Amino acid sequence: MKNIPIITINTLNRCFESGGENFDALKSINLNIYEGECVILKGISGSGKTTLLSIIAGLDYPSSGEILVEGEPIAKLPDRHLSHFRGHHIGMVFQHYNLMESLSVEDNVSIPLIPMKMRIKDIRDRVKKAMKEANISHKAKQMARSLSGGEKQRVAIARALASNPKIILCDEPTANLDRANSYRFLEILNELHKIGKTIVIATHDPIFQELAFEYRVVEMENGKIIGAGIK
């Protein structure tokens, strides 16, 4: 782990308006996440962890404050440039997988690479490597709709890895998995940590206490960080 922040968050706030009333989802968040580190955003539903993860991913904008990802102030980027930045620097693993059910595993994994205007051979090489890292190569030609929940999660991981991002963001990644597949997910995280990926996980699943490597828990409640420490 390098002693430089890959993600820097300064006095970040996110306010939503609903029914004429304002709701503060995030309140004065200050957080540094370092290259090669694993950080778990922990808290019950409504604590703000998913909102924070979405802002780190560039899927949402803060109402005020600053966020830098690899030194880039992403909140100030226009949508077109933000999409390009996200495609090259960030991989996302969603709770509900977000796969194209009518496409094969390898086609799903290739989707993030299409806007990058890469050569077909380079795309195939990237997809092959990502499927191997996620242990889903044996299902390459199978349609996503026919996969089990655990297999779909591995496809989602492969898709997140395809662009070779430094940062992997996971939103409640074990919420739809049984215990056996949740433990398999931990094994994949262990491999990602070994190759130096920065990993940020939003979860309230206690299974992540069983990770085989050092990680940091950032506890959230009512939109605030209430504690942080190494485990």
C-alpha positions in Angstrom: 0.0 0.0 0.0 1.4 3.4 -1.0 1.2 6.2 1.5 -0.6 8.6 -0.9 -4.4 9.1 -1.1 -5.9 7.8 -4.3 -9.3 9.2 -3.2 -9.6 12.5 -1.2 -12.9 13.8 0.1 -13.1 17.2 1.8 -16.1 18.6 3.6 -18.5 16.8 1.3 -22.3 17.2 1.6 -25.2 15.7 -0.4 -28.7 17.1 0.0 -31.8 15.8 -1.7 -35.1 17.5 -2.0 -38.3 15.5 -1.7 -41.8 16.9 -1.3 -40.5 20.4 -0.7 -38.3 19.3 2.1 -34.5 18.8 2.2 -32.8 15.7 3.3 -29.1 15.6 4.1 -27.8 12.3 3.0 -24.2 13.2 3.6 -22.9 15.7 6.1 -19.4 17.1 6.1 -17.6 13.9 5.0 -13.8 14.0 5.2 -12.0 10.9 4.2 -8.7 9.8 2.5 -8.5 6.4 0.9 -5.0 5.2 0.0 -3.7 3.3 -3.0 -3.9 -0.5 -2.4 -6.1 -0.1 0.7 -9.4 -1.9 1.4 -12.0 0.3 3.0 -15.4 -0.9 4.2 -18.1 1.7 4.5 -20.2 0.2 7.3 -23.7 1.2 8.4 -27.4 0.3 8.4 -29.6 1.2 5.5 -30.0 5.0 5.2 -26.6 5.7 6.8 -25.2 7.3 3.6 -22.7 4.7 2.6 -24.3 3.9 -0.8 -24.6 7.7 -1.6 -21.0 8.2 -0.7 -20.0 5.2 -2.9 -22.0 6.7 -5.8 -20.3 10.0 -5.5 -16.9 8.3 -5.5 -17.9 6.5 -8.7 -19.0 9.7 -10.3 -22.6 8.4 -10.6 -23.8 11.3 -8.4 -22.6 14.8 -7.6 -22.1 16.3 -4.1 -24.1 19.4 -3.2 -20.9 20.9 -1.8 -17.4 20.0 -0.9 -14.6 18.4 -2.9 -13.8 14.9 -4.1 -10.6 14.0 -6.0 -10.0 10.6 -7.5 -6.4 10.0 -8.6 -5.9 13.8 -8.3 -8.9 14.6 -10.6 -11.7 16.8 -9.1 -14.4 14.6 -10.6 -17.3 16.6 -9.3 -16.3 19.4 -11.7 -16.1 17.1 -14.8 -18.8 17.3 -17.5 -20.7 14.1 -18.0 -18.9 13.1 -21.2 -15.4 13.5 -19.6 -16.6 11.9 -16.3 -17.9 8.8 -18.1 -14.5 8.5 -19.9 -12.6 9.0 -16.6 -14.8 6.4 -14.8 -14.3 3.9 -17.6 -10.5 4.0 -17.2 -10.1 4.4 -13.5 -13.1 2.8 -11.7 -14.7 -0.6 -11.7 -18.2 -1.1 -10.1 -19.7 -4.2 -8.7 -23.4 -3.6 -8.0 -25.8 -5.4 -5.7 -28.1 -6.4 -8.5 -25.3 -7.3 -11.0 -26.8 -5.1 -13.8 -26.0 -7.7 -16.5 -27.5 -7.8 -20.0 -29.4 -11.1 -19.5 -29.7 -11.8 -23.3 -25.9 -11.5 -23.8 -23.2 -14.1 -23.1 -20.8 -13.8 -20.2 -17.9 -12.6 -22.4 -20.1 -10.0 -24.1 -21.2 -8.7 -20.8 -17.6 -8.4 -19.6 -16.6 -6.6 -22.9 -19.3 -3.8 -22.5 -17.1 -1.3 -20.5 -14.4 -1.6 -23.2 -16.5 -0.7 -26.2 -16.4 3.1 -25.7 -12.6 3.0 -25.5 -12.2 2.4 -29.2 -9.8 -0.5 -28.7 -8.8 -3.1 -31.2 -10.9 -6.2 -31.2 -7.9 -8.4 -30.3 -7.1 -6.1 -27.4 -10.7 -6.3 -26.2 -10.7 -10.1 -26.4 -7.4 -10.2 -24.5 -8.7 -8.0 -21.7 -12.0 -9.9 -21.4 -10.1 -13.2 -21.3 -7.8 -12.0 -18.5 -10.7 -10.5 -16.5 -12.8 -13.7 -16.7 -9.8 -15.7 -15.5 -9.2 -13.3 -12.5 -12.9 -13.6 -11.6 -12.9 -17.4 -12.1 -15.7 -17.4 -14.7 -13.9 -18.3 -17.9 -15.6 -21.7 -18.0 -19.0 -19.9 -18.6 -17.7 -17.5 -21.3 -20.3 -18.6 -23.9 -23.2 -19.0 -21.6 -26.1 -16.5 -21.5 -26.3 -14.4 -18.4 -29.9 -15.3 -17.8 -29.0 -19.0 -17.2 -26.4 -18.2 -14.5 -26.7 -18.7 -10.8 -26.5 -15.7 -8.4 -22.9 -16.5 -7.5 -21.9 -16.8 -11.2 -23.6 -13.5 -12.1 -21.6 -11.9 -9.3 -18.4 -13.2 -10.8 -19.4 -11.9 -14.2 -20.0 -8.5 -12.6 -16.5 -8.7 -11.0 -14.9 -9.6 -14.4 -16.7 -6.7 -16.0 -15.4 -4.3 -13.3 -11.9 -5.6 -13.9 -12.0 -5.5 -17.7 -10.7 -1.9 -18.0 -7.9 -2.7 -15.5 -9.0 0.1 -13.1 -7.0 0.9 -10.0 -10.2 1.3 -7.9 -12.9 -1.3 -7.4 -16.2 -0.1 -5.8 -18.7 -2.7 -4.4 -22.2 -1.8 -3.3 -23.7 -4.4 -1.0 -22.0 -7.2 -3.0 -23.1 -10.1 -0.9 -26.7 -9.0 -0.4 -28.1 -11.5 -3.0 -25.6 -14.3 -2.4 -25.9 -17.3 -0.2 -23.2 -18.0 2.4 -21.1 -20.2 0.2 -21.0 -17.7 -2.6 -20.3 -14.9 -0.2 -17.2 -16.7 1.0 -16.1 -17.2 -2.6 -16.5 -13.4 -3.1 -14.1 -12.9 -0.2 -11.6 -15.2 -1.9 -11.8 -13.0 -5.0 -11.3 -9.8 -3.0 -8.2 -11.4 -1.5 -6.8 -12.0 -5.0 -7.7 -8.4 -6.0 -5.9 -7.1 -2.9 -2.8 -9.1 -3.8 -2.5 -7.4 -7.2 -2.8 -4.0 -5.6 -6.3 -2.9 -6.3 -7.9 -0.2 -4.1 -11.2 -1.7 -2.8 -14.1 0.2 -1.3 -17.1 -1.8 -0.1 -20.5 -0.4 1.1 -22.0 -3.1 3.3 -23.6 -4.1 6.6 -22.7 -7.8 6.2 -20.6 -9.0 9.1 -18.9 -11.6 6.8 -16.4 -9.0 5.8 -14.9 -9.2 9.2 -13.4 -12.5 8.0 -11.3 -10.9 5.2 -7.8 -12.5 5.2 -6.0 -9.2 4.9 -5.8 -5.8 6.7 -8.7 -3.5 6.0 -10.2 -0.3 7.4 -13.7 0.1 8.6 -15.4 3.5 8.2 -18.6 3.5 10.2 -21.4 5.7 9.0 -24.6 6.8 10.7 -27.2 9.4 9.6 -24.9 10.7 6.8 -21.9 11.2 9.0 -18.6 9.3 9.6 -18.7 8.3 13.3 -15.6 6.1 13.5 -12.7 4.6 11.5 -10.1 2.0 12.3 -7.8 -0.7 11.0 -9.0 -4.4 11.4 
